[in-house]
């Protein structure tokens, strides 16, 4: 009876350990997925802009990351280097634009609307001027499309 009890106890402990390990792995992968960059989303920020006058902008992170791969993530995801005053990429600190840019110009940072328009349209126009095969729209209706 003692051997049987010990065998059952050992088997139970192994099964319990496997359940715990699998649960931890699933929890970690779920957590990682929850903080990962969304691939497709709509830029609206009604919490910043209030009622929108134009339609939301559909944004594909994957498309932009692929077409801007030569320039790197710092094109959009940047912070100000306190020593040089220049915008630099801080790997692992990729925030959305609205984390730093608010509804109005503040501390030398353009307002969110101006940051989007300045970065997006300027980049799209420069890619057209340099005959890039992939460039984006340059008119209001090109980005703010009615669905």
DAWO-V859587 format. One record per backbone hydrogen bond with DSSP energy under -0.5 kcal/mol. CO is the residue of the C=O (numbers start at 1). NH is the residue of the N-H. E is the energy in kcal/mol with one decimal. If there is no record, write none. Layout:
[[CO & NH & E] [CO & NH & E]]
//
This chain:
[[1 & 5 & -2.2] [2 & 6 & -2.5] [3 & 7 & -2.6] [4 & 8 & -2.4] [5 & 9 & -2.5] [6 & 10 & -2.6] [7 & 11 & -2.3] [8 & 12 & -2.7] [9 & 13 & -2.4] [10 & 14 & -2.3] [11 & 15 & -2.6] [12 & 16 & -2.7] [13 & 17 & -2.5] [14 & 18 & -2.5] [15 & 19 & -2.4] [16 & 20 & -2.3] [17 & 21 & -2.6] [18 & 22 & -2.7] [19 & 23 & -2.4] [20 & 24 & -2.4] [21 & 25 & -2.5] [22 & 26 & -2.6] [23 & 27 & -2.4] [24 & 28 & -2.6] [25 & 29 & -2.5] [26 & 30 & -2.3] [27 & 31 & -2.3] [28 & 32 & -2.5] [29 & 33 & -2.1] [30 & 34 & -1.8] [31 & 35 & -1.3] [32 & 36 & -0.9] [39 & 61 & -2.8] [39 & 62 & -0.8] [41 & 59 & -3.4] [42 & 44 & -0.7] [43 & 57 & -2.2] [45 & 48 & -1.9] [45 & 49 & -3.0] [46 & 50 & -1.7] [56 & 58 & -0.6] [57 & 43 & -3.6] [59 & 41 & -2.4] [59 & 61 & -0.7] [60 & 64 & -2.0] [61 & 65 & -3.0] [62 & 66 & -2.4] [63 & 67 & -2.4] [64 & 68 & -1.9] [66 & 69 & -1.1] [68 & 71 & -1.3] [68 & 72 & -1.9] [72 & 75 & -1.4] [73 & 76 & -1.4] [73 & 77 & -3.0] [76 & 78 & -1.0] [79 & 81 & -0.5] [79 & 88 & -3.1] [80 & 82 & -0.6] [81 & 85 & -3.1] [86 & 81 & -3.3] [88 & 79 & -2.7] [89 & 91 & -0.7] [90 & 93 & -2.4] [93 & 95 & -1.2] [96 & 99 & -1.8] [97 & 100 & -1.5] [97 & 101 & -2.8] [102 & 112 & -3.3] [104 & 102 & -0.5] [106 & 109 & -2.3] [109 & 106 & -2.0] [111 & 115 & -2.7] [112 & 116 & -2.7] [113 & 117 & -2.8] [114 & 118 & -3.0] [115 & 119 & -2.4] [116 & 120 & -3.2] [117 & 121 & -1.2] [117 & 122 & -0.7] [118 & 122 & -0.7] [119 & 123 & -2.0] [120 & 124 & -2.7] [121 & 125 & -2.6] [122 & 126 & -2.3] [123 & 127 & -2.1] [124 & 128 & -1.4] [125 & 129 & -2.4] [126 & 130 & -1.8] [127 & 132 & -3.2] [128 & 131 & -1.7] [133 & 135 & -0.7] [139 & 142 & -0.7] [139 & 143 & -1.0] [140 & 143 & -0.9] [140 & 144 & -3.0] [143 & 58 & -0.7] [143 & 145 & -1.6]]
//
